[in-house]
Amino acid sequence: MSTVTIKDIPYRLPKTTREQLTKLAKITSIPNNLLVGAGEKEVEAICYMILYRHLSQHLRIKAMTSIRSVKKRALMGELIKRVLDTTFVNPQWGIWSLTNSELNADIELHTHLTSIAGTLGFGASVSSGKDMLNKIKREKTISRKNWITLIIWGCIYFNIRELKKATKEKDHRSTLNTSRFF
């Protein structure tokens, strides 16, 4: 069995605990104020939070012990909430917690929805938006048709945003796959 060194990983890893916390906070959207005074114990707990739903029962106990050892109660509560949300309530809540197959299925769904919207012509353009705003100003009310159009545009925008987020996560993961260990 060979040993992994930093040189074997194809991208730059944060070297200091502070850099690691900053990177993990960015990935998981943990507010920075919860990480004031945090250290290696908190880095480990956040990593366990990310991996929790993929762990065996024995490792889940170890993970929860690590999370419960975090001194700052607000951070501990946030980590426990996210573990429970992504494991038992909504795995989609944190795109970082999806398995590769779940992530690929998510990308396929959003790509399919975007394709259908494009085929049906439900896209938004500057001119159609401008026409709608002029009509709203002229009539001083939003018609039912305009509400429906806004809702459809909102759904399409949300779908495109989710597709970009999932694709970005897949790109992050495929960077790891170029390592000789994966």
C-alpha positions in Angstrom: 0.0 0.0 0.0 1.4 3.4 -1.0 1.3 6.5 1.0 -0.5 9.6 -0.2 1.5 12.8 -0.2 0.5 16.4 -0.9 2.3 16.2 -4.3 0.0 13.4 -5.4 -3.1 15.5 -5.1 -3.7 17.5 -8.3 -4.8 20.7 -6.7 -3.7 23.1 -4.0 -5.0 22.1 -0.5 -5.2 24.6 2.3 -2.2 24.2 4.5 -3.2 26.0 7.7 -6.1 25.2 9.9 -7.5 28.7 9.2 -7.3 28.1 5.4 -9.0 24.7 5.8 -11.8 26.3 7.9 -12.3 29.0 5.3 -12.5 26.5 2.4 -14.9 24.2 4.3 -17.1 27.2 5.3 -17.3 28.3 1.7 -18.2 24.8 0.4 -20.8 24.2 3.1 -22.1 27.8 3.5 -21.3 27.9 7.2 -21.3 31.5 8.5 -17.8 32.7 9.3 -18.9 34.0 12.7 -19.4 30.4 13.9 -15.7 29.6 13.1 -14.2 32.3 15.3 -11.7 30.5 17.5 -12.1 27.2 15.7 -9.3 24.8 15.2 -8.5 21.3 14.1 -11.3 19.7 16.0 -13.8 21.9 14.1 -12.1 21.0 10.8 -12.6 17.3 11.6 -16.2 17.9 12.7 -17.1 19.7 9.4 -15.5 16.9 7.4 -17.5 14.4 9.3 -20.7 16.5 8.6 -20.0 16.3 4.9 -19.3 12.6 4.8 -21.9 11.5 7.4 -24.6 10.1 5.2 -22.1 7.9 3.4 -20.6 6.4 6.6 -21.4 3.0 8.2 -23.3 2.9 11.5 -20.0 2.5 13.5 -18.4 5.5 11.7 -21.5 7.6 12.2 -21.2 7.2 15.9 -17.6 8.3 15.7 -18.6 11.2 13.5 -21.3 12.4 15.9 -18.9 12.1 18.8 -16.5 14.4 16.9 -19.3 16.8 16.1 -20.5 16.9 19.7 -17.0 17.6 20.9 -17.0 21.1 19.2 -16.8 23.6 22.0 -18.9 26.4 20.4 -22.5 25.3 20.9 -23.8 27.3 18.0 -21.5 25.6 15.5 -22.2 22.2 17.0 -25.9 22.8 16.6 -25.4 23.9 13.0 -23.4 20.8 12.2 -25.9 18.5 13.8 -28.8 20.2 12.0 -27.0 19.8 8.7 -26.2 16.2 9.3 -29.8 15.4 10.1 -31.1 17.5 7.2 -28.9 15.9 4.6 -29.2 12.4 5.9 -32.9 12.1 6.9 -34.8 15.0 5.6 -33.4 16.3 2.3 -30.2 15.0 0.8 -30.4 17.7 -1.9 -30.1 20.4 0.7 -26.4 20.1 0.5 -25.1 19.3 -3.0 -21.8 18.4 -1.3 -23.4 15.5 0.5 -24.7 13.7 -2.7 -23.1 10.5 -3.9 -21.6 10.6 -7.4 -24.6 8.7 -8.8 -27.1 11.0 -7.1 -25.2 14.0 -8.4 -25.2 12.6 -12.0 -28.9 12.0 -11.7 -29.5 15.5 -10.5 -27.5 16.9 -13.4 -29.4 14.7 -15.9 -32.7 15.9 -14.5 -31.8 19.6 -14.7 -30.4 19.2 -18.2 -33.5 17.5 -19.3 -35.8 20.2 -17.8 -33.6 22.9 -19.5 -33.9 21.1 -22.8 -37.7 20.8 -22.5 -38.0 24.5 -21.7 -35.9 25.4 -24.7 -37.9 23.1 -27.0 -41.2 24.6 -25.8 -39.8 28.2 -26.1 -40.1 29.1 -22.5 -37.0 31.2 -22.5 -36.7 34.8 -21.3 -35.2 37.6 -23.3 -34.5 41.2 -22.7 -37.1 42.3 -25.2 -39.8 40.1 -23.9 -39.0 41.3 -20.3 -39.1 44.9 -21.5 -42.4 44.4 -23.3 -43.9 42.9 -20.1 -42.6 45.8 -17.9 -44.1 48.4 -20.4 -47.4 46.6 -20.3 -47.4 46.5 -16.5 -46.6 50.2 -16.3 -49.3 51.0 -18.9 -52.0 49.0 -17.2 -50.7 49.6 -13.6 -51.4 46.0 -12.7 -49.9 42.6 -13.3 -52.2 40.4 -15.3 -52.7 36.7 -14.7 -50.8 35.9 -17.9 -47.8 38.0 -16.7 -47.8 36.3 -13.3 -47.7 32.9 -15.0 -44.9 34.1 -17.2 -42.9 35.4 -14.3 -43.4 32.1 -12.4 -42.3 30.1 -15.4 -39.2 32.3 -15.9 -38.4 31.9 -12.2 -38.6 28.1 -12.4 -36.4 28.1 -15.5 -33.9 30.4 -13.8 -33.9 28.3 -10.6 -33.4 25.1 -12.7 -30.4 26.7 -14.6 -28.9 27.9 -11.3 -29.2 24.4 -9.8 -27.7 22.8 -13.0 -24.7 25.2 -12.7 -24.2 24.4 -9.0 -24.4 20.6 -9.7 -22.0 20.9 -12.6 -19.6 22.9 -10.6 -19.6 20.2 -7.8 -19.1 17.5 -10.4 -16.1 19.4 -11.8 -14.7 19.7 -8.3 -15.0 16.0 -7.8 -13.5 15.1 -11.2 -10.4 17.0 -10.2 -9.8 14.4 -7.6 -10.3 11.6 -10.1 -7.1 12.5 -11.9 -5.1 11.5 -8.9 -3.4 8.1 -9.1 -5.3 7.1 -5.9 -8.9 7.6 -7.3 
